[in-house]
Amino acid sequence: MRTVVTSEEEFQRTARRRRVRLARNASGLTLIEVTLVVMIIGILMLLGIPALNGAKKSAEDRSAQASLRIAVTNAKAIRAETDNFADADPTALTKAEPSLRFTVGASLDPKVVSVDNRGSAIVLASRSDSGICYVIGDAANAAGTVYQNLGLARCQASDVAAIPTATPADEHAAVGGDWARGW
């Protein structure tokens, strides 16, 4: 049973108790808490954005490298049928892999592969969306499949140095460096 408040003083005391109880049960955030959450989100974004940019560049580079691997695999298949790379020209490679464009000119993007078929050797080049020119070569010699990273240089297979006659010493191709065993 509720008691009826009779005096003004008692009314004020009861109202004060209710306000204290409500304040304790309030579920809102203070300005300091909101500011702290916004700062933490900002710091996480600052840490995450460079990582995403690095992943994007890596994916762009892998696209050009994948195009070259597909192209050299098709060139090797043509060589297996004809005993030389001379028949692995842009027309034959396009028939073998229609998803890529093959040219004797310069490559401007990952889906365009520059071709230089030198009879007993083939050199293929492709520019990634990040601007790096990757080169892959294969010859009927002890070197096997070799790789180059030309960096931002012109991306034309016919401009690339001759394939080595022995396996390259370098495991990974340095930017602007010589042939290597991998990218």
SVG drawing of the C-alpha trace seen along z (x, -y; Angstrom):
<svg xmlns="http://www.w3.org/2000/svg" viewBox="-2 -22 77 54">
<polyline fill="none" stroke="black" stroke-width="0.4" points="0.0,0.0 1.3,-3.4 1.5,-6.2 0.4,-9.6 3.0,-12.3 1.7,-15.0 4.5,-17.5 6.4,-19.4 9.7,-18.3 8.8,-14.6 7.8,-15.1 11.2,-16.6 13.1,-13.8 11.1,-11.1 11.7,-12.9 15.5,-13.1 15.6,-9.4 13.9,-8.6 16.4,-10.8 19.3,-9.1 17.9,-5.7 17.2,-6.7 20.8,-8.2 22.3,-4.9 20.2,-2.9 20.9,-5.3 22.4,-3.5 23.7,-6.5 27.4,-7.1 29.3,-10.2 31.0,-12.5 34.4,-11.2 33.4,-7.6 32.2,-8.5 35.4,-10.5 37.5,-7.5 35.6,-5.1 36.0,-7.5 39.8,-7.8 40.2,-4.0 38.4,-3.5 40.5,-6.3 43.7,-4.6 42.6,-1.2 41.8,-2.8 45.2,-4.4 46.8,-1.0 44.6,0.9 44.7,-1.4 48.4,-0.9 48.0,2.8 45.1,2.8 47.1,0.7 49.9,3.2 47.5,6.1 46.0,4.2 49.5,3.7 50.4,7.3 47.2,8.5 47.8,6.2 51.3,7.6 50.1,11.2 47.6,10.6 50.4,9.8 52.5,12.7 49.6,15.1 49.1,13.9 52.7,14.6 52.6,18.1 49.6,19.0 51.3,17.6 54.6,19.5 52.7,22.7 50.9,22.4 54.1,21.5 55.7,24.7 52.8,26.7 53.3,25.3 57.0,26.0 56.3,29.6 54.4,30.0 56.8,28.2 60.2,28.5 60.8,24.8 59.3,21.5 59.1,19.9 55.5,21.1 54.5,19.6 53.7,16.3 50.8,13.9 48.3,15.6 49.0,19.1 49.1,18.0 45.8,16.2 44.2,19.4 45.6,21.3 44.5,18.6 41.8,16.3 41.4,14.6 44.7,12.8 45.9,10.5 49.3,11.2 51.3,8.6 54.9,8.0 54.5,4.5 54.6,3.2 52.3,4.5 50.1,1.8 48.2,3.9 48.1,7.4 45.9,8.9 48.2,7.9 51.4,10.0 54.3,8.8 55.9,11.7 59.4,12.2 59.8,15.8 63.4,16.3 63.2,19.8 64.8,21.8 63.7,19.3 60.6,17.2 60.4,14.0 57.0,12.7 56.4,9.4 53.3,8.0 52.7,4.7 50.8,4.9 48.2,2.4 50.7,1.0 53.0,0.2 55.7,2.9 56.8,4.8 57.3,8.5 59.1,10.8 59.3,14.6 61.5,16.5 62.1,20.0 64.7,21.6 65.8,25.1 68.8,24.9 69.9,25.5 68.5,22.2 64.9,23.4 62.2,20.8 63.7,17.6 62.2,14.3 62.8,10.6 61.3,7.5 61.9,4.5 60.3,2.1 58.7,-0.9 60.7,-0.4 59.1,0.0 57.4,3.4 58.3,4.9 59.6,8.5 62.0,7.6 63.8,5.0 64.7,7.7 68.2,9.1 68.9,12.6 68.0,15.5 71.0,16.9 72.5,20.3 72.8,21.5 70.5,21.3 70.7,17.8 72.3,17.4 69.7,15.0 66.6,16.7 64.3,13.6 64.3,11.0 65.4,7.6 63.7,4.5 65.7,3.6 68.0,6.6 69.1,9.5 67.4,12.8 66.5,14.9 64.9,18.2 61.7,16.5 60.0,13.2"/>
</svg>
